[in-house]
Every structure is written in C-alpha cells, then in structure tokens.
Amino acid sequence: MPEKISIVQVGGNVESALQGDYQINVKAILTEAWQLTVKSRLAINVGILFSILLGMSVSLLVSNYLGGIEAVLEDPQASMLLNIVVTIAVWPFIAGVEMMGVLHAVGMKTHPKMTFGFLQRASWVVLCALFTSVLISLGFQLFILPGIFLAITLSLTVPLVIEKKMTPMKAIILSIQALRFKFLPLFAIYFILLLSLVMLFFPLALLLESSLAPIGFMIFIFGISYLAPLFYNTKGILYREIFGIHLATDKSTEALTHTTNSTGAKSNSDSGSDDTFSA
C-alpha cells in the first residue's frame, strides 16, 4: 500500500509575517546556521563554485563580443548589458544554492546536483533578481540608507518565488512588507556576516605583496568555504522563521519537523496547499 502523504508547515507563515508576528533571535539563528554549516557545506560550496565559474566564463565571452574588458568598463551601457547577461546566466543556479539553505533549515540533506534542481522557475528567478538588483542600486544611488534597507528587506525574495510559487513583484512586495518589522535584528545578522567577510580579507591583504601571499590566499579560501554556506544557511533559517515552509512528508520523514525548533519553529498539518517540497 502507498504510504500516507501529509502536508506539514514548518516555521512561520505568510499571514503572520505580514503582521510582523515572528521573532528574530540573532544569536540563536547564527548558532543554528553555524551548526548546519559544520555538518554540511559541500553541496553549497560546489554550487557556488559552479556559479562563479559560469559567471566568469559568460563575462569573458560577452566582454570579448563587446570589444574587450577595458571597453566594457569604459562604457556604462556595455557594463549594464554585461550585468544583465551574467544575471540571466547565473541566477537560476544561485537560486538552487539559496534553496539548499532553505532545505537545510528543515533538516533535509542536499546534494550538489540541487544547483540544477529549480530550473523550472528560472524565468521568474531571473526577473526577480533583475528587479531587486535595480531597486537596490537605485536605493544606493539616491541615499545609502534606502539601499541598505532594500538590500535587507529584499534578501528573501528568491525563495518566495520558488517555494511559494509567487510572481517576482508579489515576492518583492511581500518581502518588504514582512521584513520591515524586524529590520534592526536582520541588519545585525547581515552586518555580522559582512564583518566576518571583511575580516577574512585582512590576512590576504597583509600578505599579498610578500612571499607568504599563497598562505594568505589559502586562509581566505578556507574561511570562505565556511562563511559562504553560513550565509545561505542563515538565509534559509530566516526564511523558515518568517514565511515558513510547506513539506510533503510521509510517516518516515515526519520526524524532520522536530529538528527545527531551536529558534522557535512551529509545525502543523495543512492538506489544502500545493506549495510543497517533497521530503
């Protein structure tokens, strides 16, 4: 007989998020994200490496077509075109990396091939990435603070497009409406991660012009192999806590919903939704 499938809601939900009815515990979220990173970081690192190599390859090809890298840097229109092309090429795979963090947040194992696992939503992901990039750039060009505000409040739009199957504009509006309530703790989390990245550059900068430059480079690579997965795992936990995740589970996998309570996640059954992941 086929096993009974049930729909489990893990974490928050959209309705509560729109009212600001969720908690962001900075220390608990970063601690849980670190624990997830220590246990599993290979899949995210492979996905990031693939995305970087793809982005570099596309950049070289497009730059050569436009007359070379120097010509692109001197021409604002060419630079904008290059950014658009790279975004279109890379973001469908970055979305897979983001979703690995979401899946880690609900206790699911991931594999590097999940980098290619969400290409069916690629067109919506690309549009979402382009829209958010334009909004954040405009925010920074007008004033610094609006740019920071938009960068933080738009940070969870791609998982909304994939997991909740929203259109880019709906995801953007929902993300701003929900995340504005907890801007300060969210800012604290992202600031700590940014500060960690800056600190990673110090050994490289200090040793760059010496014979010990390879050591500085190795320290940076080793550190970033932890910091990058930590960033995406943190985003996954934030998404779980704020918007919640629907999972299609059977009896053998329902136990995973009990592994995500360290930062206050909740779970309940809901058989009326089809926005689910199969566990």
C-alpha positions in Angstrom: 0.0 0.0 0.0 1.3 3.5 -0.7 2.3 5.5 2.4 0.1 8.3 3.6 1.4 11.7 2.5 0.7 14.7 4.7 1.5 18.4 4.3 3.5 19.9 7.2 4.0 23.6 7.8 7.4 24.2 9.4 8.2 27.6 10.9 6.2 30.8 10.3 3.5 31.6 7.7 2.8 34.4 5.3 -0.2 35.8 7.2 1.8 36.1 10.5 4.8 37.6 8.6 2.6 40.4 7.1 1.6 41.3 10.7 5.2 41.2 12.0 4.2 38.3 14.2 7.5 36.4 14.3 10.7 36.6 16.3 14.3 37.0 15.1 16.8 35.9 17.7 20.2 36.9 16.3 22.4 34.7 18.5 20.1 31.6 18.1 19.8 31.9 14.3 23.6 32.4 13.8 24.3 29.5 16.2 21.9 27.2 14.3 23.3 28.3 11.0 26.9 27.5 12.1 25.8 24.1 13.3 24.2 23.4 9.9 27.3 24.6 8.2 29.7 22.4 10.2 27.5 19.4 9.4 27.0 20.0 5.7 28.8 22.6 3.4 29.9 20.6 0.4 26.8 21.0 -1.7 26.5 24.7 -1.2 30.3 25.2 -1.9 30.1 23.2 -5.1 27.0 25.1 -6.2 28.7 28.4 -5.5 31.9 27.3 -7.3 29.9 26.3 -10.4 28.0 29.6 -10.4 31.3 31.6 -10.1 33.0 29.7 -13.0 29.9 30.1 -15.1 29.7 33.8 -14.4 33.4 34.2 -15.2 33.0 32.3 -18.5 29.9 34.3 -19.6 31.7 37.6 -18.6 34.7 36.8 -20.7 32.6 35.7 -23.7 30.3 38.8 -23.6 33.3 41.1 -22.9 35.1 39.8 -26.0 32.0 40.3 -28.1 31.7 43.9 -26.8 35.3 44.7 -27.6 37.2 43.6 -24.5 37.1 44.1 -20.8 38.6 47.6 -20.9 36.0 48.7 -23.4 33.2 47.3 -21.3 34.5 49.1 -18.2 34.6 52.4 -20.0 31.1 52.1 -21.5 28.3 52.3 -18.9 25.8 50.8 -21.4 28.1 47.9 -22.1 28.6 47.3 -18.4 24.9 47.3 -17.8 24.4 44.8 -20.7 27.1 42.5 -19.3 25.5 42.6 -15.8 22.1 41.7 -17.3 23.5 38.8 -19.3 25.5 37.4 -16.3 22.4 37.7 -14.1 20.3 35.8 -16.6 23.0 33.1 -16.9 23.9 32.7 -13.2 20.9 33.3 -11.1 18.9 30.2 -12.0 21.8 28.2 -10.3 22.3 30.7 -7.4 18.6 30.0 -6.7 19.5 26.3 -6.3 22.1 27.3 -3.8 19.7 29.5 -1.9 17.2 26.7 -1.7 19.9 24.4 -0.3 20.0 26.7 2.7 16.2 26.5 3.0 16.2 22.8 2.9 19.0 22.6 5.5 16.8 24.7 7.7 14.1 22.0 7.8 16.6 19.1 8.4 16.8 17.9 4.8 20.0 16.7 3.2 21.2 18.3 0.0 23.4 17.3 -3.0 25.4 19.4 -5.4 23.0 18.4 -8.2 20.3 20.5 -6.5 22.1 23.5 -8.0 20.2 22.5 -11.1 17.1 21.4 -9.3 14.9 24.5 -9.7 15.4 25.5 -13.3 11.7 25.1 -13.9 11.3 28.5 -12.2 14.3 30.1 -13.9 12.4 32.8 -15.8 10.7 34.0 -12.6 14.0 33.8 -10.7 15.9 35.9 -13.3 13.1 38.5 -13.4 13.1 38.7 -9.6 17.0 39.0 -9.5 16.9 41.8 -12.1 14.1 43.7 -10.4 15.7 43.5 -6.9 19.1 44.5 -8.3 17.6 47.6 -10.0 15.7 48.6 -6.8 18.8 48.1 -4.6 21.0 50.0 -7.0 18.6 52.9 -7.1 18.4 52.9 -3.3 22.2 53.2 -3.0 22.4 55.9 -5.7 19.7 58.0 -4.0 20.9 57.6 -0.4 22.9 54.9 1.4 20.2 54.1 3.9 17.5 53.3 1.4 19.9 51.0 -0.4 20.7 49.2 2.9 17.0 48.9 3.8 16.1 47.4 0.4 19.1 45.0 0.3 18.0 43.6 3.6 14.2 43.6 3.1 14.6 42.0 -0.4 17.0 39.3 0.7 14.4 36.5 0.8 12.6 37.2 -2.5 14.0 34.2 -4.5 12.9 31.5 -2.1 9.4 33.1 -2.2 9.4 32.8 -5.9 10.4 29.1 -5.8 8.9 27.7 -2.6 5.7 29.8 -2.5 5.5 29.9 -6.3 5.0 33.7 -6.3 5.5 36.1 -9.2 8.6 38.4 -8.8 6.5 41.5 -8.0 4.4 39.8 -5.4 7.5 38.3 -3.8 9.2 41.7 -3.7 6.1 43.4 -2.1 5.6 40.7 0.4 9.3 40.6 1.4 9.4 44.3 2.0 6.1 44.3 3.9 7.2 41.4 6.2 10.9 42.1 6.8 10.4 45.8 7.6 9.1 44.8 11.1 12.4 43.3 12.2 14.8 45.4 10.2 17.2 46.0 13.1 17.8 42.3 14.1 18.0 41.4 10.4 20.5 44.2 9.9 22.5 42.9 12.9 22.7 39.4 11.3 23.8 40.6 7.9 26.3 43.1 9.4 27.9 40.3 11.4 28.2 38.2 8.3 29.6 41.2 6.3 32.1 41.9 9.1 33.2 38.3 9.0 33.9 38.6 5.3 35.9 41.8 5.8 38.0 40.1 8.5 38.7 37.3 6.1 40.3 39.7 3.7 42.8 41.0 6.3 45.3 38.1 6.1 45.1 38.2 2.3 45.7 42.0 2.2 48.6 41.8 4.7 50.4 39.0 2.9 49.5 39.9 -0.7 52.8 41.6 -1.6 55.0 39.2 0.3 56.4 35.7 -0.3 53.6 34.5 2.1 50.8 35.5 -0.3 49.9 31.9 -1.0 49.3 31.3 2.7 47.0 34.4 2.9 45.1 33.1 -0.2 44.7 29.6 1.4 43.4 31.2 4.6 40.9 33.2 2.7 39.7 30.1 0.7 39.4 28.0 3.8 37.5 30.7 5.6 35.1 31.4 2.7 34.4 27.7 2.4 32.6 28.1 5.8 31.3 31.7 5.5 29.5 31.2 2.2 27.5 28.2 3.4 26.9 30.0 6.7 25.4 32.9 4.8 23.0 30.7 2.8 22.1 28.6 5.8 21.3 31.8 7.8 19.0 33.0 5.0 17.3 29.6 5.0 16.6 29.8 8.7 15.3 33.3 8.4 13.0 32.2 5.6 11.7 29.3 7.7 11.2 31.5 10.7 9.4 34.3 8.8 7.5 32.7 6.0 7.5 29.0 6.9 8.0 26.1 4.5 5.4 23.5 3.3 6.7 20.0 3.2 5.1 16.9 1.7 6.1 14.1 4.0 5.3 10.5 4.8 5.5 8.8 8.1 9.2 8.0 7.8 10.1 11.7 7.3 7.7 13.5 9.7 10.4 13.4 12.3 12.4 16.0 10.5 9.9 18.7 11.6 11.0 18.2 15.2 14.6 19.1 14.3 14.0 22.8 13.6 12.7 24.1 16.9 16.0 25.6 18.3 14.9 29.1 17.1 11.2 28.7 17.7 9.9 27.0 14.6 6.4 25.6 14.6 4.8 22.8 12.5 1.3 21.9 11.8 -0.6 19.9 9.2 -2.2 21.6 6.2 -3.7 19.4 3.5 -5.0 22.3 1.4 -1.8 23.7 0.0 0.2 22.5 -3.0 3.3 24.8 -2.4 5.3 22.0 -1.0 8.7 20.3 -1.2 8.7 16.5 -1.2 10.8 15.2 1.6 
